[in-house]
Amino acid sequence: MIIKPMIRSNICINAHPIGCAKETERQINYAVAQKAKRNIKSVKEGGKGPATVLVLGCSTGYGLASRIAAAFEYGADTIGVSFEKEGTESRGGTPGWYNNMAFDKAAKKEGLVSITMNADAFSHETRAAVIEEIKKLGKTVDLVVYSLASPVRVDPDTKEMYKSVIKPIGKVYSGVSVDMMTGKLSQASTEPATEEEIQNTVKVMGGADWALWMDALAKADVLSKGVRTVAYSYIGPELSHAIYRDGTIGAAKKDLEATALKLNEKLSSTLGGAAYVSENKGLVTRSSAVIPIISLYLSIMFKVMKEKGTHEGCIEQMERLFAERLYTGENSAAGIPETDSEHRIRIDDWEMADDVQAEVVKRMEAATEENLSQIADMEGYKHDFLTINGFDVEGVDYNADVAKMNVID
């Protein structure tokens, strides 16, 4: 069959197996190149970087990039957890399912342990299964990456389901959105969240599940001395705060940051470890395209940062996080990263630079459908949007027949 992107309301609802695998391969090649450029020794070569890494939410975006950096730059054995729809011969799976297949294949080729579990990371059963796998390896984990992003979470004790929403708090939010496929601008409004929606979003995307994971791993005695754990968040520009940082998602992220402080204190006193939230750069995700103002902001921000030579994608961000923040000690040992006043790692530093933000705001105010192609990176935004699902990836023949949807060859 010939697979073309199926886009509904700025969301791509299918994936290309070969494209997903090829994009994963590209990120792996970047990590390998950076290893050589930075002269980083893998664990097998005597390096002191991460040796056994658990990535919760390993299949796409920052989670996948983190797993790639850990494995292919530092030589770590990895355990990844994500909840994906599997493909069959005739029906496609989710992008993450293909990404995981590609990662596992490449890791095996390099002689790296790669255990990938397709399971609900919010459940106690999955925690128990992961702990069992770690014990089978006869190792302890020295890095836990928490990169889960889900619209729903079932409480593991009460079995109650909570759904997250992207809404402002207190008042209606209105902003300009752009359709990346057509370049059309439109005004979009979002009603404020109810108190129940706020609390539900915090329960889904806050720090409660991260804390459950770290407690379970500690009680099972599978955490290494000096263990590090990091969760990912986003602050973004002031112009988006009403819908993001000061909205429901922001409430969840603030809970995540509060959890990091508690975990940091606990890990520090028991294992000499540390916990951080890394505030990352804004990138195209499956949800960002439908948030008012975010799509326009990102397309302009990409253009500005590319002009300045500071634009990064997921793998560039995570490679820099590992090499220039987390593992800065002698021979790539865990270091003490610089943090802001709220104990947050700021790998969004290049995005939030004053000169970048000033130029973005200037262009946002002047944006029209007529000048959008000049002041914004619409092609780059569209490319990133499609690439998430394995489309518009260099080196893939999209006119070629894909015989089976459950393989990546």
C-alpha positions in Angstrom: 0.0 0.0 0.0 1.0 3.6 -0.6 0.9 5.5 2.7 0.2 9.3 2.7 -0.3 11.5 5.8 -3.9 11.7 6.9 -4.4 15.0 8.7 -7.6 15.9 10.6 -7.9 19.3 12.4 -4.1 19.8 12.5 -3.5 16.3 13.8 -1.9 13.5 11.8 -3.7 10.3 12.5 -1.4 7.7 10.8 2.3 6.9 10.6 4.8 5.6 8.0 6.8 2.7 9.4 9.9 3.2 7.3 9.8 7.0 7.8 9.7 6.6 11.6 12.6 4.2 11.5 14.6 6.4 9.3 14.1 9.4 11.6 15.1 7.4 14.6 18.2 6.3 12.7 19.0 10.0 12.0 18.9 10.8 15.7 21.1 7.8 16.5 23.6 9.0 13.9 23.7 12.4 15.5 24.4 11.0 19.0 27.2 8.8 17.6 28.7 11.9 15.8 28.5 13.9 19.0 30.2 11.1 21.0 33.2 11.4 18.6 33.1 15.2 18.6 33.0 15.5 22.4 35.4 12.6 22.8 33.1 10.8 25.2 34.0 7.4 26.4 31.2 4.9 26.6 30.8 2.8 29.8 32.5 -0.2 28.0 35.4 2.1 27.1 35.9 3.2 30.7 33.5 6.2 30.8 31.7 7.1 34.0 28.5 8.2 32.4 25.1 6.6 32.8 25.4 2.8 32.7 21.8 1.6 33.2 18.9 4.0 32.3 15.2 3.8 32.7 13.1 5.9 30.4 9.5 6.3 31.2 7.8 7.6 28.0 10.6 6.3 25.6 8.9 6.2 22.3 8.8 9.8 20.9 10.0 13.3 21.4 12.3 14.1 24.3 11.9 10.6 25.8 13.1 8.9 22.7 16.0 11.4 22.3 17.0 10.8 25.9 17.2 7.1 25.4 19.2 7.5 22.2 21.7 9.9 23.9 22.1 7.5 26.8 22.6 4.4 24.7 24.5 5.6 21.7 26.6 8.4 23.2 27.3 7.0 26.6 26.9 3.2 25.9 24.1 2.7 28.5 21.9 -0.3 28.7 18.3 1.0 28.7 14.8 0.0 29.7 12.1 1.9 28.0 8.4 2.0 28.8 5.6 3.4 26.5 2.0 2.5 25.7 1.7 2.2 21.9 -0.8 0.7 19.5 0.9 -2.2 17.7 0.8 -2.4 13.9 -0.4 -5.5 12.0 0.3 -6.6 8.5 -2.6 -4.4 7.2 -3.2 -1.8 9.9 -0.7 0.8 11.1 0.6 1.3 14.6 1.5 4.5 16.4 4.7 6.3 15.5 6.2 5.4 18.8 5.7 1.7 18.2 7.9 2.0 15.0 10.4 4.2 16.8 10.9 1.6 19.5 11.4 -1.1 16.9 14.1 0.9 15.2 15.8 1.7 18.5 15.8 -1.9 19.6 17.2 -3.0 16.3 20.0 -0.5 16.4 20.8 -1.2 20.1 21.1 -4.9 19.4 23.5 -4.3 16.6 25.7 -2.3 18.9 25.6 -5.0 21.6 23.6 -2.8 24.0 20.9 -4.2 26.3 17.5 -2.7 25.2 14.4 -3.8 27.0 11.3 -2.1 25.7 7.9 -2.7 27.4 4.7 -1.7 25.8 2.6 -1.1 28.9 0.7 1.5 30.9 3.4 3.3 32.9 0.8 4.6 35.3 0.0 1.2 36.7 1.5 -0.7 39.7 1.7 -3.8 37.6 4.1 -2.1 35.1 6.2 -0.8 38.0 6.5 -4.3 39.3 7.4 -5.7 35.9 10.1 -3.1 35.3 11.6 -3.8 38.7 11.7 -7.5 37.9 13.5 -6.8 34.6 16.1 -4.6 36.4 16.7 -7.4 38.9 17.1 -10.0 36.1 19.9 -7.8 34.7 21.6 -7.9 38.1 22.1 -4.1 37.9 20.9 -0.9 39.5 19.6 2.1 37.7 21.7 5.3 37.7 19.4 7.5 35.7 15.6 7.6 35.6 14.1 9.8 32.8 10.4 10.7 33.3 9.0 11.9 30.0 5.4 10.7 30.1 2.8 12.7 28.2 -0.7 11.3 28.2 -4.2 12.8 28.0 -5.5 10.3 30.6 -4.4 8.5 33.7 -6.0 5.8 35.7 -5.3 6.1 39.4 -3.5 2.8 40.2 -5.2 2.5 43.6 -8.8 3.8 43.1 -9.0 2.9 39.3 -10.6 6.3 38.7 -9.8 7.8 35.3 -8.6 11.4 35.1 -8.4 13.4 31.8 -6.2 16.4 31.2 -7.2 19.5 29.3 -5.3 22.5 27.8 -7.3 25.4 29.1 -6.7 28.8 30.7 -7.6 29.4 34.3 -10.0 32.2 35.4 -10.9 33.7 32.0 -11.4 33.0 28.3 -8.2 33.0 26.3 -8.1 34.1 22.7 -5.1 34.0 20.3 -4.1 33.7 16.7 -3.5 30.2 15.3 -2.0 29.1 12.0 -2.9 26.1 9.9 0.5 24.7 9.0 -0.8 23.0 5.9 -2.4 26.1 4.4 -0.7 29.1 6.2 -4.1 30.4 7.1 -4.4 32.5 10.3 -7.5 32.3 12.5 -8.6 33.6 15.9 -9.2 30.8 18.4 -10.7 31.0 21.8 -10.7 28.6 24.7 -13.0 28.6 27.7 -11.5 28.6 31.2 -11.1 25.3 33.0 -13.4 24.3 35.9 -11.8 23.5 39.2 -12.3 19.8 38.5 -10.5 20.0 35.2 -7.6 21.8 36.8 -7.2 19.1 39.5 -7.6 16.3 36.9 -4.9 17.8 34.7 -2.5 18.0 37.7 -3.3 14.3 38.5 -2.5 13.3 35.0 0.5 15.5 34.2 1.8 16.5 37.6 4.4 14.8 39.8 2.3 12.2 41.6 3.2 9.3 39.2 6.9 10.3 39.1 7.0 10.1 42.9 5.3 6.7 42.8 8.0 5.4 40.4 10.9 6.7 42.4 9.4 5.4 45.7 8.8 1.9 44.1 12.3 1.8 42.7 13.9 2.8 46.0 11.9 0.3 48.0 13.0 -2.4 45.6 16.6 -1.4 46.1 17.3 -1.0 42.3 18.6 2.5 42.4 22.3 3.2 42.3 24.2 5.4 44.7 24.3 8.8 43.2 21.3 8.1 41.0 19.9 11.0 39.0 16.3 11.5 37.9 15.0 14.2 35.5 11.5 15.1 34.3 10.7 17.4 31.4 8.7 20.6 31.4 8.2 23.8 29.4 7.8 27.4 30.5 7.6 29.2 27.2 7.3 32.9 26.4 5.2 35.3 28.4 2.7 35.8 25.5 1.7 32.1 25.9 1.5 32.0 29.7 -2.2 32.6 29.9 -3.0 29.4 27.9 0.1 27.4 29.1 2.2 28.3 32.1 -0.7 30.0 33.9 -3.3 27.5 32.6 -4.1 23.9 33.5 -0.9 22.5 32.0 1.1 25.1 33.9 -0.6 24.0 37.2 0.5 20.4 36.5 4.0 21.5 35.6 4.3 23.5 38.8 3.3 20.4 40.7 6.0 18.5 38.8 8.6 21.0 39.9 7.4 20.8 43.5 7.8 17.1 43.3 11.4 17.4 42.0 12.3 19.4 45.2 10.9 16.7 47.4 12.5 13.9 45.4 15.8 15.8 45.4 15.8 16.1 49.2 15.0 12.4 49.6 17.5 11.1 47.1 20.2 13.3 48.4 19.9 12.1 51.9 19.5 8.4 51.1 21.6 7.7 48.0 23.6 10.9 47.4 21.4 11.4 44.4 19.5 14.2 42.8 16.2 15.1 41.1 15.7 17.8 38.5 13.1 19.2 36.2 14.6 20.3 32.9 12.8 23.1 31.2 13.2 22.3 27.5 12.8 24.2 24.2 9.4 24.5 22.6 9.0 22.0 19.7 6.3 20.7 17.5 4.3 18.0 19.2 1.0 16.2 18.4 -0.8 18.6 20.7 1.0 21.9 20.1 -0.6 22.4 16.7 -4.1 22.8 18.3 -3.2 25.2 21.1 -4.1 28.8 20.3 -1.0 31.0 19.5 1.5 28.2 20.1 1.7 27.1 16.4 2.3 30.7 15.3 4.9 31.3 18.0 6.8 28.1 17.2 6.9 28.8 13.5 8.3 32.3 14.0 10.7 31.2 16.8 12.1 28.5 14.6 12.8 31.1 11.9 14.5 33.4 14.3 16.6 30.7 15.9 17.7 29.3 12.6 18.8 32.7 11.5 20.9 33.0 14.6 22.2 29.4 14.3 20.8 28.3 17.6 17.8 26.1 16.6 17.6 22.6 18.1 15.4 19.6 17.7 14.8 16.9 20.3 18.0 15.0 19.9 20.1 18.2 19.9 18.4 19.4 23.1 18.8 16.1 24.9 22.4 15.5 23.8 23.2 19.0 25.2 21.3 18.3 28.4 23.3 15.1 29.0 26.7 16.5 27.9 26.6 20.0 29.2 24.3 19.7 32.3 23.9 16.2 33.7 27.2 14.5 33.0 29.9 17.2 33.3 32.1 15.4 35.9 35.5 13.9 35.2 35.3 11.3 32.3 31.5 12.1 31.9 30.6 11.3 35.5 27.4 12.8 36.9 28.0 16.5 37.7 26.1 19.2 39.5 24.2 21.1 36.9 23.6 24.8 37.1 20.0 25.5 38.0 17.8 28.6 38.3 16.4 29.9 41.6 13.7 27.2 41.6 16.1 24.3 41.1 15.3 23.9 37.4 17.7 23.1 34.6 17.3 25.6 31.8 18.1 23.9 28.5 15.5 26.3 27.0 18.2 29.0 27.5 18.7 29.7 23.8 15.0 30.0 23.1 14.4 32.3 26.0 17.4 34.6 25.2 16.4 38.2 25.3 17.4 38.9 21.6 15.4 35.9 20.4 12.3 36.7 22.3 12.4 40.4 21.3 12.5 39.5 17.6 9.8 36.9 18.0 7.5 39.3 19.7 8.2 41.9 17.0 7.3 39.4 14.2 4.2 38.1 16.1 2.8 41.6 16.2 3.4 42.1 12.5 2.3 38.6 11.3 -0.2 38.4 8.4 -1.1 35.7 5.9 0.7 37.7 3.3 4.1 38.0 5.1 4.0 34.7 7.0 6.3 32.9 4.6 8.9 35.6 5.1 8.9 36.1 8.9 8.1 32.5 9.9 9.5 29.1 9.1 6.3 27.5 7.9 8.2 24.9 5.8 10.3 23.9 8.8 7.3 23.7 11.1 5.3 21.6 8.6 8.4 19.3 8.2 8.6 18.7 11.9 4.9 18.1 12.2 5.0 15.5 9.5 8.3 13.9 10.7 6.7 13.1 14.1 4.6 10.5 12.1 7.4 9.4 9.8 6.5 11.6 6.8 8.7 14.1 4.9 11.8 12.2 6.1 14.9 12.4 3.9 15.8 9.2 2.1 12.3 7.6 2.1 10.4 6.9 -1.1 6.8 7.7 -0.2 5.6 6.4 -3.6 7.0 2.9 -2.8 4.6 0.1 -1.7 4.7 -0.8 2.0 3.8 -4.5 2.0 3.4 -4.9 5.8 2.5 -2.4 8.5 4.2 -4.4 11.3 7.8 -4.2 10.1 10.2 -1.3 9.5 12.3 -2.9 6.7 
